């Protein structure tokens, strides 16, 4: 009887309390429904950076851009060190060259830089004449006369061909006696100085030998020799002009010998024919 009463008391709820409990339960349900309805979703936080991906394919070349404007000139730099001396170049012309006559020859010597201008006949004043020129000249083979040239001129200077006059026992040129002498005018384009040296057949150091030969002039001890010619260097092995062999005299090429009058003997010998050489530089 006592136990039943306690159970009855424990589960017997007053009406007022039951109503209050019902309202509280309803409120809790409404709040729970409102909370679920009003909650707004949001993004999570950024994750960690991943590893680099593979390299992509190269893109197409772009179009060239327009050239930029020139920059301002820079400041002048310091002079560099002097470089080594270069190799010496070939010799140039020394004033434009020189010409000379090779007496007794129709050609010029085979020397570098030497060329023939023309060849012809050696001529000058007759040995017996007191007038005329004192030098010998090289006449070209074919002359050119002016249109105004006349054939009537009594006052004139005459030219004669030059003959070799070889007397006595001078065997070296004896076969040339009474033959006429040719000549050749030569040009040297790489040298500008010309020198004829008597009594030598070698050129000094630094000079180029064009040719060597015999020193010739007019004969001294002849009562009819009134003319004078310059001392001439005749080639050592002279040629002759074909078809003109005759004892017509004219200009006479004869050997020159030194006397012992004012010239020391020795080393000079008054019995020997003098040599000569033509040099250029």
C-alpha positions in Angstrom: 0.0 0.0 0.0 2.8 2.4 0.8 4.8 1.5 -2.4 1.9 2.2 -4.7 1.3 5.5 -3.1 4.9 6.6 -3.7 4.6 5.6 -7.3 1.4 7.5 -7.7 3.0 10.5 -6.2 6.1 10.4 -8.4 4.2 10.2 -11.7 1.3 12.4 -10.8 2.0 15.9 -12.3 -0.1 18.9 -11.6 -2.0 20.3 -14.4 -0.2 23.6 -14.2 3.1 22.0 -14.4 2.1 19.8 -17.3 1.0 22.9 -19.3 4.2 24.6 -18.6 6.2 21.5 -19.7 4.3 21.4 -22.9 5.0 25.0 -23.8 8.7 24.5 -23.1 8.9 21.5 -25.3 7.2 23.4 -28.1 9.5 26.3 -27.8 12.6 24.1 -28.0 11.4 22.5 -31.1 10.7 25.9 -32.8 14.1 27.2 -31.9 15.7 24.0 -33.2 13.8 24.4 -36.5 14.8 28.1 -36.8 18.4 27.3 -36.2 18.5 24.8 -38.9 16.7 27.0 -41.3 18.8 30.2 -40.8 22.4 28.6 -41.0 24.3 29.9 -44.2 27.1 27.6 -45.7 30.6 29.2 -46.3 33.9 28.2 -48.3 36.7 26.4 -46.5 40.2 27.7 -46.1 42.7 27.6 -49.1 44.7 24.4 -49.4 48.5 24.1 -49.8 50.2 25.0 -53.1 50.7 22.0 -55.3 53.9 21.2 -57.3 54.6 22.9 -60.7 53.0 21.4 -63.7 54.9 20.3 -66.9 56.2 23.0 -69.3 53.8 23.9 -72.0 54.5 24.0 -75.8 56.4 27.1 -77.2 54.1 29.8 -78.5 54.3 31.3 -82.0 57.0 34.0 -82.6 55.8 37.5 -82.1 56.0 40.1 -84.8 59.3 42.2 -84.8 59.1 45.4 -82.9 60.1 48.7 -84.4 63.8 49.7 -84.0 64.6 51.8 -81.1 66.1 55.3 -81.4 69.9 55.7 -81.5 71.5 56.2 -78.2 73.7 59.1 -77.3 77.4 58.8 -78.3 79.6 57.4 -75.6 82.7 59.1 -74.3 85.9 58.6 -76.1 88.0 55.7 -74.7 91.7 55.9 -73.9 94.3 55.1 -76.5 95.3 51.5 -76.6 98.9 50.2 -76.5 101.0 50.6 -79.6 101.0 47.5 -81.8 104.0 45.8 -83.2 105.7 47.1 -86.4 104.3 45.6 -89.6 106.4 44.1 -92.4 108.1 46.5 -94.7 106.1 47.1 -97.9 107.6 47.1 -101.4 109.5 50.2 -102.5 107.5 52.8 -104.3 108.5 55.1 -107.1 111.4 57.5 -106.4 110.2 60.6 -108.2 108.7 59.0 -111.3 111.5 57.0 -112.9 114.4 57.9 -115.3 115.4 57.3 -118.9 118.8 56.6 -120.5 120.3 55.5 -123.8 122.1 52.2 -124.2 124.6 52.9 -126.9 125.5 50.2 -129.4 122.4 48.0 -128.6 118.9 47.6 -130.1 117.4 46.3 -126.8 117.4 47.3 -123.2 119.1 45.2 -120.5 117.1 42.5 -118.8 116.8 44.3 -115.5 113.7 44.5 -113.3 111.8 47.7 -113.9 113.6 48.5 -117.1 111.7 48.7 -120.4 112.6 49.8 -124.0 111.0 53.0 -125.2 112.4 52.8 -128.7 115.6 51.8 -130.6 117.3 53.5 -133.5 120.5 54.9 -134.9 123.4 56.7 -133.1 124.1 60.0 -134.8 126.0 63.3 -134.3 128.3 65.8 -135.9 130.9 64.8 -138.5 134.3 64.6 -136.9 135.7 67.2 -139.4 133.1 69.8 -138.8 133.5 72.6 -136.2 129.8 73.3 -135.9 126.9 71.1 -135.0 126.1 69.5 -131.7 128.6 68.3 -129.1 126.6 65.3 -128.1 125.5 62.1 -129.8 121.8 61.3 -130.0 119.6 58.3 -130.6 117.6 58.7 -133.8 114.3 56.7 -134.1 114.1 54.4 -137.1 111.2 56.1 -138.7 111.1 59.9 -138.5 108.1 62.2 -138.5 108.4 65.4 -140.5 106.1 68.4 -140.0 103.9 69.4 -142.9 105.8 72.7 -143.0 109.2 71.1 -143.4 111.0 72.3 -146.7 113.6 70.7 -148.9 115.5 73.9 -149.5 117.6 75.0 -146.4 121.2 75.8 -147.2 121.9 76.9 -143.6 121.7 73.7 -141.6 123.5 71.5 -139.1 124.1 68.0 -140.4 123.8 64.7 -138.6 125.9 61.7 -139.4 125.7 58.2 -138.3 128.3 57.0 -135.7 130.9 54.4 -136.8 133.1 52.2 -134.7 136.7 53.1 -135.3 138.8 50.2 -134.0 142.5 50.5 -134.7 145.7 48.5 -134.0 145.6 45.3 -132.1 142.3 45.9 -130.3 141.0 42.5 -131.2 137.9 42.4 -129.1 136.0 44.8 -131.3 138.2 44.7 -134.4 135.3 43.1 -136.5 133.1 46.1 -135.8 135.4 48.6 -137.5 133.5 51.0 -139.9 130.2 49.5 -138.9 127.5 51.9 -137.7 126.2 51.9 -134.1 122.6 51.3 -133.1 121.1 52.6 -129.8 118.1 51.9 -127.5 116.3 54.4 -125.2 115.3 52.7 -122.0 112.9 53.7 -119.2 113.4 52.7 -115.5 110.0 53.0 -113.7 111.2 51.9 -110.3 114.3 54.0 -109.9 114.8 57.8 -110.4 118.5 58.3 -110.5 120.8 57.7 -113.5 124.6 57.7 -113.5 127.3 56.9 -116.0 130.6 56.1 -114.3 133.8 56.0 -116.4 136.7 53.7 -115.6 134.4 51.2 -113.7 132.3 48.2 -114.8 130.6 47.7 -111.4 128.1 49.9 -109.8 128.5 51.2 -106.2 126.6 49.4 -103.4 122.9 50.3 -103.5 122.8 51.0 -107.2 121.4 48.8 -110.0 123.7 48.0 -113.0 121.9 48.6 -116.3 124.9 47.7 -118.5 128.7 48.1 -118.7 131.0 48.8 -121.6 133.7 50.9 -123.2 134.2 54.6 -122.8 134.3 56.2 -126.3 134.8 59.6 -127.9 136.4 61.3 -130.9 140.0 60.7 -131.7 142.4 63.2 -130.1 145.6 63.3 -132.3 144.1 63.9 -135.8 144.6 67.2 -137.6 141.1 67.0 -139.1 139.2 66.3 -135.9 137.6 69.6 -135.1 134.4 68.3 -133.6 133.7 67.3 -130.0 131.3 64.8 -128.6 130.4 63.9 -125.1 132.1 60.9 -123.6 129.8 58.0 -124.2 129.4 54.6 -122.6 129.3 52.1 -125.4 127.9 48.6 -124.6 130.7 46.1 -124.0 129.2 43.8 -126.7 127.8 46.2 -129.3 125.6 45.4 -132.2 125.8 46.8 -135.7 123.2 48.2 -138.1 122.8 45.7 -141.0 123.4 47.0 -144.5 125.2 50.2 -143.5 128.8 49.0 -143.5 130.9 51.7 -145.2 133.9 53.9 -144.4 131.9 57.1 -144.5 133.1 58.3 -141.1 130.8 60.9 -139.6 130.7 60.5 -135.8 133.6 58.3 -134.8 133.4 56.1 -131.7 137.0 55.5 -130.5 138.3 54.1 -127.3 139.4 56.4 -124.5 142.6 55.9 -122.6 143.9 57.9 -119.6 147.1 59.7 -119.8 149.5 60.0 -116.8 149.3 63.8 -117.0 147.5 64.7 -113.8 146.1 61.2 -113.5 148.0 58.8 -111.2 149.6 55.9 -112.9 149.2 53.4 -111.4 146.4 52.6 -110.7 145.6 54.0 -114.2 147.4 52.6 -117.2 147.9 54.8 -120.3 147.9 51.8 -122.6 144.5 50.3 -121.8 141.0 51.2 -123.0 138.8 52.5 -120.2 135.6 50.8 -119.1 132.4 52.4 -118.0 129.1 51.4 -116.4 125.5 52.8 -116.4 123.8 52.6 -113.0 120.3 53.6 -111.7 118.9 54.0 -108.2 
